[in-house]
């Protein structure tokens, strides 16, 4: 949003609901009202599902909304959610440029589900882009998608000020993630326990504590930390508004995300832009935003391998300083503002200032 609006493009975002920690400084999303049919469908589905995939506006009402917005390009988040299907149908019937965004491999295996879906849409002139970067750059094939990396959420001048900032020592470790089992909080605690005698460090868990289950999860993590002898090194910083996150990253130097099968992890990218060294799971969808090699990744199923990676970066101040510089150098070369802007503008080719609606 920051990159597009700074370049003079008009951007609107349509959603079914907003989150407590979202940053709406640049623009306020349009929250659509679910149709009567959608509400009936959701009553038959398990309750308490955030951002329900069965929440969608009426076809006629969204048709009118899209006509009033009059975008040159409509971007939908996949085609599995009913809201995205409604938006895609309206865009096609109104003869607007439609682009589908997903978080799958840029070059998936031939005849896989992702490959077939993209190939079919390509036959109708509908392209895909993905937040994942390919292992090896190359032409987009029939079942491929244009790699469009996540850009920096921070103003360039903010990121510039954070590069080369003084190192915190003993090391301050940060994990930013929802309180869900698959994110790997417990695995990180086990890994840190394995190296706890090697020297002092602290760890911060930062997430959204919005439900009773979130609170219970935090209590369980605290109990695990106590059992592992890490309670005095652990703190929580929950419900931090996104526009304040840059100060959280700036107060740490190493960000770790041991999440299992994470399609597109955002926090490691933000951390790299904020001048932190980053470690994340080898199978993460955003692994290629970081430098290559085992120094910057680990096996998320193996606490000992996580411990190995952490120990290498916090062995001394120079190790951590070099890792911070390497992460920033890598991400600034493949996801800078100019790269992002040029890729987005290819979707609106032919429009002087493309108007984009995103779902």
C-alpha positions as CSV (number, residue, x, y, z in Angstrom):
1,X,0.0,0.0,0.0
2,X,2.8,2.4,0.9
3,X,4.7,1.8,-2.3
4,X,1.6,2.1,-4.6
5,X,0.1,5.2,-2.9
6,X,3.4,7.0,-2.8
7,X,3.6,6.5,-6.6
8,X,0.2,8.2,-7.0
9,X,-1.9,5.0,-7.6
10,X,-5.3,4.7,-6.1
11,X,-5.7,1.6,-4.0
12,X,-8.8,0.3,-2.2
13,X,-9.0,-2.9,-0.1
14,X,-12.2,-4.8,0.5
15,X,-12.4,-7.2,3.4
16,X,-14.9,-9.2,5.4
17,X,-13.4,-8.1,8.7
18,X,-10.4,-6.3,10.2
19,X,-7.9,-7.3,12.9
20,X,-7.1,-5.5,16.2
21,X,-3.4,-5.0,15.3
22,X,-3.8,-4.0,11.7
23,X,-2.3,-0.7,10.4
24,X,-4.9,1.5,8.7
25,X,-2.9,4.7,8.6
26,X,-2.4,4.6,4.8
27,X,-6.0,3.6,4.0
28,X,-9.1,2.2,5.7
29,X,-10.4,-1.0,4.2
30,X,-13.9,-1.3,3.1
31,X,-15.6,-4.0,5.3
32,X,-18.3,-5.6,3.2
33,X,-21.6,-6.8,4.7
34,X,-22.2,-10.5,4.4
35,X,-25.3,-11.4,2.3
36,X,-28.3,-13.2,3.9
37,X,-27.2,-16.4,2.1
38,X,-23.7,-16.1,3.5
39,X,-25.0,-15.6,7.0
40,X,-27.1,-18.8,6.7
41,X,-24.2,-20.8,5.4
42,X,-21.9,-19.6,8.2
43,X,-24.5,-20.7,10.8
44,X,-24.1,-24.2,9.5
45,X,-20.3,-24.1,9.8
46,X,-18.1,-24.3,12.9
47,X,-18.3,-21.0,14.8
48,X,-15.5,-18.7,15.9
49,X,-13.6,-18.9,12.6
50,X,-11.8,-15.6,12.0
51,X,-12.1,-14.2,8.4
52,X,-14.6,-17.0,7.5
53,X,-14.1,-18.4,4.0
54,X,-17.9,-18.5,3.7
55,X,-18.5,-14.8,4.3
56,X,-19.4,-13.0,1.1
57,X,-21.5,-10.1,-0.1
58,X,-24.5,-10.3,-2.3
59,X,-23.6,-10.5,-6.0
60,X,-25.8,-7.5,-6.9
61,X,-24.4,-5.3,-4.1
62,X,-20.8,-6.1,-4.9
63,X,-21.4,-5.6,-8.6
64,X,-22.6,-2.0,-7.8
65,X,-19.7,-1.4,-5.4
66,X,-17.2,-2.5,-8.1
67,X,-18.8,-0.2,-10.7
68,X,-18.7,2.7,-8.3
69,X,-15.0,2.0,-7.4
70,X,-14.2,1.5,-11.1
71,X,-10.8,-0.1,-10.7
72,X,-8.4,-0.9,-13.6
73,X,-7.2,-4.0,-11.9
74,X,-8.9,-6.3,-9.4
75,X,-6.6,-8.6,-7.3
76,X,-8.2,-11.5,-5.4
77,X,-6.6,-13.6,-2.7
78,X,-7.0,-17.0,-4.4
79,X,-10.2,-18.6,-5.5
80,X,-11.2,-20.8,-2.5
81,X,-12.9,-18.1,-0.5
82,X,-16.4,-17.2,-1.6
83,X,-15.8,-13.5,-1.3
84,X,-12.9,-13.8,-3.7
85,X,-15.1,-15.8,-6.1
86,X,-17.8,-13.1,-6.1
87,X,-15.2,-10.4,-6.7
88,X,-13.6,-12.4,-9.5
89,X,-16.9,-13.1,-11.2
90,X,-17.9,-9.4,-11.1
91,X,-14.5,-8.4,-12.4
92,X,-14.7,-10.8,-15.3
93,X,-18.3,-9.9,-16.3
94,X,-17.4,-6.2,-16.0
95,X,-14.4,-6.8,-18.3
96,X,-11.8,-5.6,-15.8
97,X,-8.3,-6.9,-15.5
98,X,-8.3,-9.7,-12.9
99,X,-5.1,-11.0,-11.2
100,X,-5.1,-13.9,-8.7
101,X,-2.7,-13.7,-5.8
102,X,-1.6,-16.9,-4.0
103,X,1.2,-18.1,-1.8
104,X,2.2,-21.2,-3.7
105,X,5.5,-22.1,-5.4
106,X,6.3,-19.8,-8.3
107,X,7.1,-22.9,-10.5
108,X,5.1,-25.8,-9.1
109,X,5.5,-29.4,-10.2
110,X,3.7,-30.1,-13.5
111,X,0.2,-31.5,-13.2
112,X,0.0,-30.6,-9.5
113,X,-3.2,-29.0,-8.3
114,X,-1.6,-25.5,-8.3
115,X,-0.1,-26.1,-11.8
116,X,-3.5,-27.2,-13.2
117,X,-5.4,-24.3,-11.6
118,X,-3.0,-21.6,-12.9
119,X,-2.8,-23.2,-16.3
120,X,-6.6,-23.2,-16.7
121,X,-6.9,-19.5,-15.7
122,X,-4.1,-18.6,-18.0
123,X,-6.1,-19.9,-20.9
124,X,-8.7,-17.2,-20.1
125,X,-6.0,-14.5,-19.9
126,X,-6.0,-14.4,-16.1
127,X,-2.6,-14.4,-14.6
128,X,-1.3,-15.3,-11.1
129,X,1.3,-13.7,-8.9
130,X,2.8,-15.2,-5.8
131,X,4.6,-13.9,-2.7
132,X,7.1,-16.8,-3.0
133,X,10.4,-16.3,-4.8
134,X,11.8,-19.1,-7.0
135,X,14.9,-21.0,-6.1
136,X,16.2,-20.2,-9.6
137,X,14.9,-17.2,-11.6
138,X,13.5,-18.0,-14.9
139,X,10.5,-17.6,-17.3
140,X,7.0,-18.2,-15.9
141,X,5.6,-21.4,-17.4
142,X,2.0,-22.4,-18.0
143,X,1.5,-23.3,-14.4
144,X,3.8,-20.7,-12.9
145,X,3.1,-17.4,-11.3
146,X,4.9,-14.0,-11.4
147,X,7.0,-13.7,-8.2
148,X,6.0,-10.5,-6.5
149,X,7.9,-10.2,-3.2
150,X,6.5,-8.5,-0.1
151,X,7.9,-5.0,0.1
152,X,9.1,-3.1,3.1
153,X,6.3,-1.9,5.4
154,X,8.5,0.9,6.5
155,X,9.5,4.2,4.9
156,X,13.0,3.9,3.3
157,X,14.3,6.6,5.7
158,X,13.1,4.5,8.7
159,X,14.9,1.4,7.4
160,X,18.0,3.4,6.7
161,X,18.2,4.7,10.2
162,X,18.0,1.2,11.6
163,X,20.9,-0.2,9.6
164,X,24.1,-0.3,11.6
165,X,22.3,0.6,14.8
166,X,24.1,-0.4,18.0
167,X,23.9,-4.1,18.8
168,X,22.1,-5.2,21.9
169,X,24.2,-7.6,24.0
170,X,23.5,-10.0,25.6
171,X,21.4,-11.0,22.5
172,X,17.7,-10.1,22.4
173,X,15.7,-12.7,20.5
174,X,12.2,-12.1,19.1
175,X,9.4,-14.3,17.8
176,X,6.4,-12.6,16.2
177,X,3.6,-15.0,15.4
178,X,0.0,-16.0,16.3
179,X,-0.4,-18.2,19.3
180,X,-1.0,-21.4,17.4
181,X,0.7,-24.8,17.9
182,X,2.1,-25.0,14.4
183,X,4.0,-21.7,14.8
184,X,6.6,-23.5,16.9
185,X,6.8,-21.5,20.1
186,X,7.4,-24.6,22.1
187,X,10.1,-25.8,19.7
188,X,11.9,-22.6,20.1
189,X,11.9,-22.8,23.9
190,X,13.3,-26.4,23.7
191,X,16.0,-25.1,21.3
192,X,16.9,-22.2,23.6
193,X,17.0,-24.5,26.6
194,X,19.7,-26.6,24.8
195,X,22.0,-23.6,24.6
196,X,21.0,-21.8,27.8
197,X,24.3,-22.6,29.5
198,X,26.4,-21.1,26.7
199,X,25.6,-17.5,27.7
200,X,22.9,-15.0,28.6
201,X,20.2,-14.0,26.2
202,X,16.5,-13.0,26.4
203,X,13.5,-14.0,24.3
204,X,10.3,-12.1,23.5
205,X,7.1,-13.6,22.2
206,X,5.0,-11.0,20.4
207,X,1.5,-11.9,19.2
208,X,-2.2,-11.1,19.3
209,X,-3.9,-12.1,22.5
210,X,-7.5,-11.7,21.4
211,X,-9.2,-14.8,22.7
212,X,-9.3,-16.9,25.8
213,X,-7.5,-19.6,23.9
214,X,-4.7,-17.1,23.1
215,X,-4.4,-16.3,26.8
216,X,-4.3,-20.0,27.7
217,X,-1.6,-20.6,25.1
218,X,0.5,-17.9,26.6
219,X,0.1,-19.4,30.1
220,X,1.1,-22.8,28.8
221,X,4.2,-21.3,27.2
222,X,5.2,-19.6,30.5
223,X,4.8,-23.0,32.3
224,X,7.0,-24.6,29.6
225,X,9.6,-21.9,30.1
226,X,9.6,-22.4,33.8
227,X,10.0,-26.1,33.4
228,X,13.0,-25.5,31.1
229,X,14.6,-22.9,33.3
230,X,13.9,-20.0,30.9
231,X,11.1,-18.2,32.7
232,X,13.4,-15.3,33.8
233,X,14.5,-14.8,30.2
234,X,11.0,-14.8,28.6
235,X,8.7,-11.8,28.2
236,X,5.5,-11.2,26.2
237,X,4.6,-8.1,24.2
238,X,1.1,-8.8,23.0
239,X,-1.4,-6.7,21.0
240,X,1.1,-4.3,19.6
241,X,-0.4,-2.1,16.9
242,X,1.4,-2.6,13.6
243,X,2.5,1.0,13.3
244,X,4.5,0.5,16.6
245,X,6.1,-2.8,15.5
246,X,9.2,-1.1,14.1
247,X,10.2,-0.1,17.6
248,X,9.7,-3.7,18.7
249,X,12.0,-5.0,16.0
250,X,14.5,-2.2,16.7
251,X,14.8,-3.3,20.3
252,X,15.9,-6.8,19.2
253,X,18.6,-8.1,16.9
254,X,17.6,-11.7,16.1
255,X,14.1,-12.8,14.9
256,X,13.3,-16.5,14.7
257,X,10.2,-18.2,13.3
258,X,10.2,-22.0,13.6
259,X,6.7,-22.3,12.0
260,X,5.8,-25.6,10.3
261,X,4.9,-25.3,6.6
262,X,4.4,-21.6,6.7
263,X,3.2,-20.4,3.2
264,X,4.3,-16.8,3.6
265,X,5.8,-15.5,6.8
266,X,5.6,-11.7,7.0
267,X,7.3,-11.0,10.4
268,X,10.8,-12.2,9.2
269,X,10.6,-9.9,6.2
270,X,9.6,-6.9,8.4
271,X,12.5,-7.9,10.8
272,X,15.1,-7.9,8.0
273,X,13.9,-4.5,6.8
274,X,14.2,-3.3,10.4
275,X,17.9,-4.3,10.6
276,X,17.5,-7.7,12.4
277,X,19.2,-11.0,11.6
278,X,16.6,-13.6,10.8
279,X,16.3,-17.4,11.1
280,X,13.3,-19.3,9.9
281,X,12.2,-22.8,8.9
282,X,13.8,-24.3,5.8
283,X,10.4,-25.0,4.3
284,X,9.0,-21.6,4.8
285,X,7.4,-19.9,1.7
286,X,9.5,-16.8,2.2
287,X,12.9,-18.6,2.9
288,X,14.4,-17.2,-0.3
289,X,14.0,-13.6,1.0
290,X,17.1,-14.4,3.1
291,X,20.6,-15.3,2.3
292,X,21.2,-18.9,1.1
293,X,22.8,-21.6,3.2
294,X,22.2,-23.3,6.6
295,X,23.4,-20.2,8.6
296,X,19.9,-18.7,8.1
297,X,17.6,-21.7,8.3
298,X,16.9,-24.9,10.2
299,X,14.8,-28.0,10.2
300,X,11.6,-27.0,12.1
301,X,11.0,-30.5,13.3
302,X,14.4,-30.7,15.1
303,X,15.0,-28.5,18.2
304,X,18.6,-29.5,18.1
305,X,19.0,-28.0,14.6
306,X,17.2,-24.9,15.6
307,X,19.6,-24.6,18.5
308,X,22.5,-25.1,16.1
309,X,21.4,-22.2,14.0
310,X,20.8,-19.9,16.9
311,X,24.1,-20.8,18.6
312,X,26.0,-19.9,15.4
313,X,24.6,-16.4,15.3
314,X,24.9,-15.5,19.0
315,X,28.3,-17.0,19.4
316,X,29.7,-13.4,19.5
317,X,28.7,-9.8,18.6
318,X,30.5,-9.9,15.3
319,X,28.6,-13.1,14.2
320,X,25.3,-11.4,14.8
321,X,26.3,-8.1,13.3
322,X,27.4,-9.8,10.1
323,X,24.1,-11.7,9.9
324,X,22.1,-8.5,10.3
325,X,24.0,-6.9,7.4
326,X,23.6,-10.0,5.2
327,X,19.8,-10.2,5.7
328,X,19.3,-6.5,4.9
329,X,21.6,-6.7,1.9
330,X,19.7,-9.7,0.5
331,X,16.1,-8.3,1.1
332,X,16.9,-4.8,-0.2
333,X,18.3,-6.2,-3.4
334,X,15.2,-8.4,-4.3
335,X,12.3,-6.5,-2.7
336,X,13.1,-2.8,-2.9
337,X,10.4,-0.2,-3.7
338,X,11.3,0.1,-7.4
339,X,11.1,-3.6,-7.9
340,X,7.7,-3.9,-6.3
341,X,6.3,-0.9,-8.1
342,X,7.4,-2.1,-11.6
343,X,5.9,-5.5,-11.0
344,X,2.5,-4.1,-9.8
345,X,2.4,-1.7,-12.7
346,X,2.6,-4.5,-15.2
347,X,-0.8,-5.6,-14.0
348,X,-2.3,-2.3,-14.9
349,X,-0.4,-2.0,-18.2
350,X,-1.9,0.7,-20.3
351,X,-3.3,2.8,-17.5
352,X,-1.4,5.9,-16.6
353,X,-2.3,5.6,-12.9
354,X,-3.9,2.1,-12.4
355,X,-6.7,2.0,-9.8
356,X,-6.5,-1.3,-7.9
357,X,-9.0,-3.1,-5.7
358,X,-7.7,-5.9,-3.6
359,X,-9.8,-8.6,-1.8
